[in-house]
Amino acid sequence: MSADKAAPTSAPLQGRSVVVGVSGGIAAYKAAHVVRGLVASGAEVRVIPTPSSLAFVGAATWEALSHHRVLTSVFEDVEQVAHVRRGQEADLVVVVPATADLMARARMGRADDLLTATLLMAGDRALLAPAMHTEMWENPATRENVAVLRERGIRVLEPAVGRLTGPDSGPGRLPEPEAILAAVHAQLGAPRTAAQDLAGARIVITAGGTREEIDPVRYLANHSSGKQGWALAHAALARGAEVALIAANVQAQTPPGARRIDVVSAADLAAAVAEARRSCDVLIMAAAVADFTPVERSGAKIKKTEDSDAPVIALRRTEDILHASVEERAEGGGQSPAAIVGFAAETGDSSASSLELAQRKARRKGADLLVFNDVTAGVFGSESNAVQILDAQGELRAEAAGEKITVAHAVLDETRGVLAQKGWVPWDA
Ligand SMILES: Cc1cc2nc3c(=O)[nH]c(=O)nc-3n(C[C@H](O)[C@H](O)[C@H](O)COP(=O)(O)O)c2cc1C
């Protein structure tokens, strides 16, 4: 584990009180994932479902996950005046999902159930994750309600675009639980001085998957979604770092506060990293970079004709960016970046287990840390991850599993440890 024990980063929300409001949408079941993630991060979580949401998910689920009794009405536990207490105590009230109706009532300042009353107490300490059909989301009434809530300082996340309840799709889908958790962390993490153990660190993070063009319409790509890199950026920002995110084909919104550099191919990414690594303290390479690229890109679409065979596309190796970064640092006297962290997705083969292959790779590459995950079970696009963190000798330093944000904090804990070992001092200290 990290040499620096000052920050309780495996439980980054320790001591924080979060109310999770659940309103009556079909996505209510996804709030379970958010509650679990918050509890795993150390937060004290109280769930307040609206009465109609209980038609979707029952109180037993919330009581079991939050380890607290669940109330829905202001007339329960009257001697405790629950809405006043919950609203005053909460560092944040996060509503997952926020229905059109809930937002309309919040905008009007209504207090007709325990959740809306609590929101009224919490003021701008609120974060809403809407979910509804596209027509409801785009209705001028909803647009106006959202605009007014935002003007009051309440954070209303943009819904995701995708498959809705029925066969239709469009904007209105609940943002992914990981994105909601990241937003909660960002909102609660920023003012915490105890967790600012990376304040002053300039961190470059690569994320996503590169695309190698074959012709104007086709490319070679991989399954990387960029979610782990995004989680690293959110976690690093919450810990006070200055973050540059080199994003290879990622659609997600830029984490607030990060500087974003978009790239497409492995060569673009190599050039962006070569530029960025000269002025950073930490380089974390979580992007999935193509190992091979077509020798030639056809300027015109390769045609399929009746009498031609399928084309044979010759490939060549791309630059090993992790290795090049380690080499450049060695040549430059080992100064910058102080910590270089690589990611390796492996599957075992007949000659060796995936861990053995990763250990060999760790020794070959010489990065300070190699974060290894076995992708046989499929991690791409998933909300969770399970990794082993190896050092340059291939020794196991730490293991982490769970939400990608939890894994991100574990990687940063180890990175902080490397910085501490090297006597790194923040440039603005
Ligand atoms: C099956 C079903 C799914 C629903 N899904 C949504 C939804 O995703 N978003 C939404 O705004 N309303 C949805 N509604 C309508 C709300 O449940 C309804 O507006 C209710 O009054 C919301 O109450 P609440 O905001 O107090 O929870 C749905 C209703 C049903 C019956």
The ligand as an SDF file (V2000), in Angstrom:
LIG
                    3D

 31 33  0  0  0  0  0  0  0  0999 V2000
  -43.8860    1.8320  -15.7220 C   0  0  0  0  0  0  0  0  0  0  0  0
  -43.6900    3.2890  -15.4700 C   0  0  0  0  0  0  0  0  0  0  0  0
  -42.4870    3.8660  -15.7720 C   0  0  0  0  0  0  0  0  0  0  0  0
  -42.2680    5.2330  -15.5610 C   0  0  0  0  0  0  0  0  0  0  0  0
  -41.0670    5.7580  -15.8540 N   0  0  0  0  0  0  0  0  0  0  0  0
  -40.8500    7.0810  -15.6860 C   0  0  0  0  0  0  0  0  0  0  0  0
  -39.6040    7.6460  -15.9990 C   0  0  0  0  0  0  0  0  0  0  0  0
  -38.6440    6.9550  -16.4050 O   0  0  0  0  0  0  0  0  0  0  0  0
  -39.4330    8.9710  -15.8150 N   0  0  0  0  0  0  0  0  0  0  0  0
  -40.4360    9.7830  -15.3710 C   0  0  0  0  0  0  0  0  0  0  0  0
  -40.2460   10.9910  -15.2850 O   0  0  0  0  0  0  0  0  0  0  0  0
  -41.6380    9.2690  -15.0480 N   0  0  0  0  0  0  0  0  0  0  0  0
  -41.8890    7.9340  -15.1880 C   0  0  0  0  0  0  0  0  0  0  0  0
  -43.1040    7.4080  -14.8610 N   0  0  0  0  0  0  0  0  0  0  0  0
  -44.1420    8.2870  -14.3520 C   0  0  0  0  0  0  0  0  0  0  0  0
  -43.9460    8.5710  -12.8530 C   0  0  0  0  0  0  0  0  0  0  0  0
  -43.9670    7.3680  -12.1130 O   0  0  0  0  0  0  0  0  0  0  0  0
  -45.0470    9.5060  -12.3550 C   0  0  0  0  0  0  0  0  0  0  0  0
  -44.8970   10.7670  -12.9870 O   0  0  0  0  0  0  0  0  0  0  0  0
  -45.0330    9.6820  -10.8560 C   0  0  0  0  0  0  0  0  0  0  0  0
  -46.0110   10.6540  -10.4970 O   0  0  0  0  0  0  0  0  0  0  0  0
  -43.6830   10.1440  -10.3580 C   0  0  0  0  0  0  0  0  0  0  0  0
  -43.7590   10.3480   -8.9800 O   0  0  0  0  0  0  0  0  0  0  0  0
  -42.5020   10.7620   -8.0960 P   0  0  0  0  0  0  0  0  0  0  0  0
  -41.7700   11.7860   -8.8810 O   0  0  0  0  0  0  0  0  0  0  0  0
  -43.0690   11.2550   -6.8330 O   0  0  0  0  0  0  0  0  0  0  0  0
  -41.7080    9.5210   -7.8600 O   0  0  0  0  0  0  0  0  0  0  0  0
  -43.3270    6.0400  -15.0460 C   0  0  0  0  0  0  0  0  0  0  0  0
  -44.5340    5.4470  -14.7150 C   0  0  0  0  0  0  0  0  0  0  0  0
  -44.7120    4.1040  -14.9140 C   0  0  0  0  0  0  0  0  0  0  0  0
  -46.0390    3.4940  -14.5460 C   0  0  0  0  0  0  0  0  0  0  0  0
  1  2  1  0
  2  3  1  0
  2 30  2  0
  3  4  2  0
  4  5  1  0
  4 28  1  0
  5  6  2  0
  6  7  1  0
  6 13  1  0
  7  8  2  0
  7  9  1  0
  9 10  1  0
 10 11  2  0
 10 12  1  0
 12 13  2  0
 13 14  1  0
 14 15  1  0
 14 28  1  0
 15 16  1  0
 16 17  1  0
 16 18  1  0
 18 19  1  0
 18 20  1  0
 20 21  1  0
 20 22  1  0
 22 23  1  0
 23 24  1  0
 24 25  2  0
 24 26  1  0
 24 27  1  0
 28 29  2  0
 29 30  1  0
 30 31  1  0
M  END
$$$$
